[in-house]
Amino acid sequence: MRKEQFIESMTLLENQSKLDVRSANDLGKVFPNAHVANLLPSNSLITEGYIDLLSFIMGDTNKWIEYYIYELDFGSKYKDGCVSDSSGNIKLGSIEDLYNLLKD
């Protein structure tokens, strides 16, 4: 997969996630006794399928895409040194960093 396609695909996932969180927060204002996490849209089947497809295409057997999305919140929680292997620091602060990791 070309870098541009990968970046576009990951950006779509990130934008959908932000939209889902924003919608859940808005619903939380209407239903103040509900936990916001319970108000997130139920689109996990398509999201997980999309992630699985990207992982397959990119040969991501180590689940770096999932780690980048869920643990690093699309790179926003990345700090230098928080991800490393035997050869040193692994930079994962952007989609481009993730692409480069997967291509190496």
N, C-alpha and C positions, 0 to 999 in steps of 0.2 A: 504494500500500500504506500502510495506517495505521502510525503510529509504533510502536504496541504490537505489531502483527504483525511488523514488521521487527525490533524488539528481541528478541522471542521467538524468531524464526527464527535470528538471529545468536547468541543465547545457546545455542540447541541445538547449533549448529556448534561453539562454543567448548567447551561441556561434552563433546561427543563427542571433540574434540581432546585435552582433558585426560584423559579416560578412556583413549584410545588410548595416550597417553604413559605414563600410570600402568601400563597393562597391559604395555607394552614394557619398562618399568623392572623390573617384577616378573618377567617372563620372563628379563631379563638376569641376575637373581639365580640363576635355575635354570641358565642357559647363560652362564656368565661369559666365555667366549671369543667370544661373538657380539656384534656391534656393535648397540647398542640401536636405532639407526635401521632396521636390517634386521629388527627384531622388531615393528615397527609393523604393526597390522592393515592388510590390503589393502582399504581401502574408498574409495580415491581416485576411483573412477568415480562413486559416489553423491555424494561430497562435492563434486567438481567440477561435477557436474550441478546440485546444489543451489545452488552459488555462481553458476553460469551463469544459473539461473532467477531468483535474487534480483537479479542484475545486469540482466537483461532487464526485470524488473518495475520496477526502480528507475531504469532508463535510464542505467545506469552505464557509459558508453562509455569512460571514462578509467581503468577498473579500480581504482577506489578501494577497493572491497570486498576485492579480492585483496590490495592493498597493506596494508590494515588488518589482515587476517588473517595474511599471511605475513611481511611486512616489520616490522610493528609488533606482531606476536604478540598479536593481538586488543587492541591499544591499550596493552599493558603496557610496551612499549619507547618509547612516545611521551614526548617532552620538548618543552617550549615551544621553538619555533623550528626543530624538526627537519623540519617540513613547511611549505613556504611557496610562494606564487606571486607574481605581480607586484603583487598587492594586499596582500601581507603574510602573516602567520602563519596557518596552517590548523590549527585545533585538531582532533586526532584521538585523544584519550585515552579515548573511550568510544563505545559503540554509538550513543548519542544524538548525539554529535558527528558520527559518520559519517552518520547519517540526515539531520541538518541540512545537511551538506555536499552530499549527494545531492539534497536538495530545493531547494537554492538555485540 
